[in-house]
Amino acid sequence: MFKKQLTLLSCVFALLIITLGSCKSKYEKLRTSNDNAKKYSEGIKLYNKKEYTKALGLFDDLVTRYRGRAEAEDLFYYYAYTNYKLKDYTSARYHFKTFAETYPSSARAEECRFMAAYCYYLDSPIFSLDQENTKKAIEALQLFINLYPKSDRVAEASKLIQNLREKMEEKSYANSKLYFTIGDYQAAVISFGNTLRDFPDTRYAEEINFLTIGAQYQYAEHSREDHQEERYNQTIAYANQFAEEYPTSKYLKEAKGYIKDSKDGIEKAKSVLAEAFGNPKIAKKLAIKKDTLISQPPSEKKN
């Protein structure tokens, strides 16, 4: 009895293996065949069934065979979207862009041009990483707006550009603060200025202007005495400008504090220089003193 049951189970198991094997071999047999029409129709069916990996397996072989044929337009459209559905945005944007350039008169050209830019958007990393793809996404989306100014997708493209610019703004702001944190105060002042220039409407404007005062003060304080008066005066100028622009700022008291400290620093520097004028030893010591304490920050691509 037991042997009969075991034999029956073995037969069922073997039949299951054969059945599964035949299903797989049917797809593989089609994939390696030369029946292009069958591959195409089956690929579309698989795509509609959301079996994108299998659909791609068939489309990969067909794109070269159909190039230049009437059916190629539909095939290339599905091919681009299959890559997109599989989240291969690098391949998808290439194929969307190629479609738009190959079939500029197609009703789908506008859509594919937008999707190519959108794939760049999806490949844009978090703000702390290299933003090369972010820049390319902005360029691609702006190109779409220029090419199709009356498109219904212009509003969405503009919103995506705004999102990307905010990410780059965040990157610029973080880099500027990094220079300040590691003690490269001169670079911090320059970088804060660049952030305000590149993003004049930044939500960090008040804080950046305040931090610029602090960075300039630290730059002056770590300078050699013969350069301090000029650099402290720049601190005072930044602080006065801040007080005019942000009269109710929570940083106002500290900003005014930098003015007093800078004036004290100027007087101290003048005193040291006067003493050095009549004392060769002090003058020599002052001459070999480093002008600033500068650390080399990591490059933007490594941030």
TORSERO-77365 format. One record per residue (C-alpha): residue in three letters; x, y, z. Coordinates in Angstrom, 1 decimal, decimal comma, padded with zeros to 4 digits. Layout:
   rest        u        v        w
    ALA        X        Y        Z
...
This chain:
   rest        u        v        w
    MET    000,0    000,0    000,0
    PHE    002,7    002,4    001,0
    LYS    004,7    001,6   -002,2
    LYS    001,6    002,4   -004,3
    GLN    001,2    005,7   -002,6
    LEU    004,8    006,6   -003,0
    THR    004,6    005,7   -006,6
    LEU    001,5    007,8   -007,1
    LEU    003,2    010,8   -005,4
    SER    006,3    010,3   -007,6
    CYS    004,2    010,4   -010,7
    VAL    002,3    013,5   -009,6
    PHE    005,6    015,3   -008,8
    ALA    007,1    014,2   -012,1
    LEU    004,0    015,5   -013,9
    LEU    004,2    018,8   -012,1
    ILE    007,9    019,2   -013,1
    ILE    007,1    018,4   -016,7
    THR    004,2    020,8   -016,7
    LEU    006,3    023,7   -015,2
    GLY    009,2    022,8   -017,5
    SER    007,0    022,9   -020,6
    CYS    005,6    026,4   -019,6
    LYS    009,1    027,8   -019,2
    SER    010,3    026,1   -022,4
    LYS    007,4    027,6   -024,3
    TYR    008,5    031,1   -023,5
    GLU    012,1    030,4   -024,0
    LYS    011,3    028,7   -027,3
    LEU    009,5    031,8   -028,5
    ARG    012,2    034,1   -027,2
    THR    014,9    032,3   -029,3
    SER    012,7    031,8   -032,3
    ASN    012,5    033,9   -035,5
    ASP    008,8    034,4   -035,3
    ASN    008,9    038,2   -034,9
    ALA    005,2    038,7   -035,2
    LYS    004,5    036,2   -032,5
    LYS    007,1    037,7   -030,3
    TYR    005,7    041,1   -030,8
    SER    002,1    040,1   -030,0
    GLU    003,1    038,0   -027,0
    GLY    005,4    040,9   -025,7
    ILE    002,4    043,3   -025,8
    LYS    000,3    040,7   -023,9
    LEU    003,0    040,2   -021,3
    TYR    003,3    044,0   -020,9
    ASN   -000,4    044,4   -020,4
    LYS   -000,3    041,6   -017,9
    LYS    002,5    043,6   -016,1
    GLU    005,0    040,8   -016,7
    TYR    007,6    043,4   -017,6
    THR    010,7    041,3   -017,3
    LYS    009,4    038,7   -019,7
    ALA    008,1    041,4   -022,1
    LEU    011,6    043,0   -022,1
    GLY    013,1    039,7   -022,9
    LEU    011,1    039,6   -026,1
    PHE    011,4    043,3   -026,9
    ASP    015,2    043,3   -026,5
    ASP    015,5    041,0   -029,6
    LEU    012,8    042,8   -031,6
    VAL    014,1    046,4   -031,5
    THR    017,0    045,7   -033,8
    ARG    014,9    043,5   -036,2
    TYR    012,1    046,1   -036,4
    ARG    014,3    049,2   -036,9
    GLY    013,0    051,1   -040,0
    ARG    009,8    049,2   -040,2
    ALA    006,3    050,6   -039,8
    GLU    005,7    048,6   -036,6
    ALA    008,8    050,0   -035,0
    GLU    007,1    053,1   -033,6
    ASP    004,7    051,1   -031,4
    LEU    007,5    048,7   -030,4
    PHE    009,9    051,4   -029,4
    TYR    007,2    053,1   -027,4
    TYR    006,4    049,9   -025,4
    TYR    010,1    049,2   -025,1
    ALA    010,8    052,5   -023,4
    TYR    007,9    052,0   -021,0
    THR    008,9    048,5   -020,2
    ASN    012,3    049,8   -019,0
    TYR    010,5    052,5   -017,1
    LYS    008,1    050,0   -015,4
    LEU    011,2    048,0   -014,3
    LYS    012,6    051,2   -012,8
    ASP    015,6    051,1   -015,1
    TYR    015,4    054,9   -015,5
    THR    018,8    055,2   -017,2
    SER    017,7    052,9   -020,1
    ALA    014,2    054,3   -020,1
    ARG    015,2    057,9   -020,5
    TYR    017,5    057,0   -023,3
    HIS    014,8    055,1   -025,2
    PHE    012,2    057,9   -024,5
    LYS    014,6    060,5   -025,8
    THR    015,4    058,3   -028,8
    PHE    011,7    057,9   -029,6
    ALA    011,1    061,6   -029,5
    GLU    014,0    062,3   -031,8
    THR    013,2    059,5   -034,2
    TYR    009,5    060,2   -034,4
    PRO    009,2    064,0   -033,9
    SER    005,9    064,1   -035,7
    SER    004,4    061,3   -033,6
    ALA    001,4    062,0   -031,3
    ARG    003,6    060,4   -028,6
    ALA    006,7    062,6   -029,1
    GLU    005,6    065,1   -026,5
    GLU    004,9    062,4   -024,0
    CYS    008,2    060,7   -024,6
    ARG    010,2    063,9   -024,4
    PHE    008,5    064,6   -021,0
    MET    009,1    061,0   -019,8
    ALA    012,8    061,3   -020,7
    ALA    013,1    064,3   -018,5
    TYR    011,0    062,7   -015,8
    CYS    013,4    059,7   -015,7
    TYR    016,2    062,1   -015,0
    TYR    014,1    063,6   -012,2
    LEU    013,5    060,1   -010,7
    ASP    017,3    059,4   -010,9
    SER    018,1    062,6   -009,0
    PRO    019,7    061,5   -005,7
    ILE    019,3    063,0   -002,2
    PHE    020,8    066,4   -001,7
    SER    023,9    065,2    000,1
    LEU    025,1    063,3   -003,0
    ASP    026,5    064,5   -006,3
    GLN    023,8    066,5   -008,1
    GLU    024,9    066,0   -011,8
    ASN    021,6    064,2   -012,6
    THR    019,7    066,9   -010,9
    LYS    021,3    069,5   -013,2
    LYS    020,6    067,4   -016,2
    ALA    017,0    066,9   -015,1
    ILE    016,5    070,6   -014,8
    GLU    018,0    071,1   -018,3
    ALA    015,8    068,3   -019,8
    LEU    012,6    069,7   -018,2
    GLN    013,4    073,2   -019,3
    LEU    014,0    071,9   -022,8
    PHE    010,6    070,2   -022,7
    ILE    008,9    073,5   -021,7
    ASN    010,7    075,3   -024,5
    LEU    009,7    072,8   -027,1
    TYR    006,1    072,4   -025,9
    PRO    005,2    075,8   -024,2
    LYS    001,4    075,1   -024,7
    SER    001,6    071,5   -023,3
    ASP   -000,7    070,4   -020,5
    ARG    002,5    069,0   -018,9
    VAL    004,2    072,4   -018,6
    ALA    002,8    073,1   -015,1
    GLU    004,0    069,7   -013,9
    ALA    007,4    070,2   -015,5
    SER    007,7    073,6   -013,8
    LYS    006,8    072,1   -010,4
    LEU    009,5    069,4   -010,9
    ILE    012,1    072,0   -011,7
    GLN    011,2    073,8   -008,5
    ASN    011,6    070,6   -006,5
    LEU    015,0    070,0   -008,1
    ARG    016,1    073,6   -007,5
    GLU    015,1    073,3   -003,8
    LYS    017,3    070,2   -003,6
    MET    020,3    072,0   -005,1
    GLU    019,6    074,9   -002,8
    GLU    019,8    072,5    000,2
    LYS    023,0    071,1   -001,2
    SER    024,6    074,6   -001,5
    TYR    023,5    075,6    001,9
    ALA    024,8    072,4    003,5
    ASN    028,2    072,8    001,7
    SER    028,5    076,3    002,9
    LYS    027,9    075,3    006,5
    LEU    030,4    072,5    006,1
    TYR    033,1    075,0    005,3
    PHE    032,2    076,9    008,4
    THR    032,2    073,8    010,6
    ILE    035,6    072,6    009,5
    GLY    037,1    076,0    010,0
    ASP    037,7    077,2    006,4
    TYR    036,1    080,5    007,2
    GLN    037,1    082,4    004,0
    ALA    035,6    079,6    001,9
    ALA    032,5    079,7    004,0
    VAL    032,0    083,5    003,4
    ILE    032,5    082,9   -000,4
    SER    030,2    079,9   -000,4
    PHE    027,4    081,6    001,6
    GLY    027,6    084,5   -000,9
    ASN    027,4    082,0   -003,9
    THR    024,3    080,4   -002,3
    LEU    022,6    083,8   -002,0
    ARG    023,5    084,6   -005,5
    ASP    022,3    081,3   -007,0
    PHE    019,2    081,1   -004,9
    PRO    018,1    084,7   -004,1
    ASP    014,7    083,6   -002,8
    THR    016,2    080,9   -000,5
    ARG    014,3    080,2    002,7
    TYR    017,7    080,2    004,4
    ALA    018,5    083,8    003,5
    GLU    018,3    085,3    007,0
    GLU    020,4    082,5    008,6
    ILE    022,9    082,6    005,8
    ASN    023,4    086,3    006,2
    PHE    023,9    085,9    009,9
    LEU    026,4    083,0    009,5
    THR    028,3    085,1    007,0
    ILE    028,9    087,6    009,7
    GLY    030,2    084,8    012,0
    ALA    032,4    083,3    009,3
    GLN    033,9    086,7    008,4
    TYR    034,6    087,4    012,1
    GLN    036,3    084,0    012,5
    TYR    038,3    084,7    009,3
    ALA    039,4    088,0    010,7
    GLU    040,2    086,6    014,2
    HIS    042,4    083,9    012,7
    SER    044,2    086,3    010,4
    ARG    047,6    087,8    010,9
    GLU    047,4    091,1    012,7
    ASP    048,4    093,2    009,6
    HIS    045,3    091,9    007,8
    GLN    042,8    092,0    010,7
    GLU    041,6    095,6    010,5
    GLU    040,4    095,2    006,9
    ARG    038,7    091,9    007,7
    TYR    037,1    093,0    010,9
    ASN    035,8    096,1    009,1
    GLN    034,1    093,7    006,6
    THR    032,5    091,9    009,5
    ILE    031,1    095,2    010,8
    ALA    029,8    096,0    007,3
    TYR    028,1    092,6    007,1
    ALA    026,6    093,1    010,6
    ASN    025,3    096,6    009,8
    GLN    023,7    095,4    006,5
    PHE    022,1    092,5    008,4
    ALA    020,6    094,9    011,0
    GLU    019,1    097,0    008,2
    GLU    017,6    094,0    006,4
    TYR    016,4    092,0    009,5
    PRO    015,6    094,6    012,2
    THR    013,4    092,0    014,1
    SER    015,7    089,0    013,6
    LYS    016,3    086,6    016,5
    TYR    020,0    086,9    015,5
    LEU    020,1    090,7    015,8
    LYS    021,6    090,8    019,3
    GLU    024,4    088,5    018,3
    ALA    025,0    090,3    015,0
    LYS    025,5    093,6    017,0
    GLY    027,8    091,7    019,3
    TYR    030,0    091,0    016,4
    ILE    030,3    094,7    015,7
    LYS    031,6    095,3    019,3
    ASP    034,0    092,3    019,1
    SER    035,3    093,4    015,7
    LYS    036,0    096,9    017,0
    ASP    037,8    095,4    020,0
    GLY    039,8    093,2    017,6
    ILE    040,8    096,1    015,5
    GLU    042,2    098,0    018,6
    LYS    044,0    094,9    019,7
    ALA    045,6    094,3    016,3
    LYS    046,7    098,0    016,1
    SER    048,3    097,6    019,5
    VAL    050,2    094,5    018,4
    LEU    051,4    096,2    015,2
    ALA    052,5    099,3    017,2
    GLU    054,5    097,1    019,5
    ALA    056,1    095,2    016,6
    PHE    057,2    098,4    015,0
    GLY    059,6    099,1    017,9
    ASN    060,5    095,5    018,7
    PRO    062,4    093,5    016,0
    LYS    061,8    090,2    017,8
    ILE    058,0    090,7    017,8
    ALA    058,1    092,0    014,2
    LYS    060,0    088,8    013,1
    LYS    057,6    086,6    015,0
    LEU    054,7    088,4    013,4
    ALA    056,2    088,1    009,9
    ILE    056,4    084,3    010,0
    LYS    052,9    083,9    011,6
    LYS    050,4    082,1    009,4
    ASP    047,7    084,4    008,0
    THR    044,8    082,1    008,4
    LEU    043,9    078,6    009,6
    ILE    042,4    076,9    006,6
    SER    041,3    073,3    006,3
    GLN    040,7    071,7    002,9
    PRO    037,1    070,7    002,7
    PRO    036,0    067,6    000,7
    SER    034,9    068,2   -002,8
    GLU    031,2    068,6   -003,6
    LYS    031,1    065,2   -005,4
    LYS    032,2    063,4   -002,2
    ASN    029,6    065,2    000,0
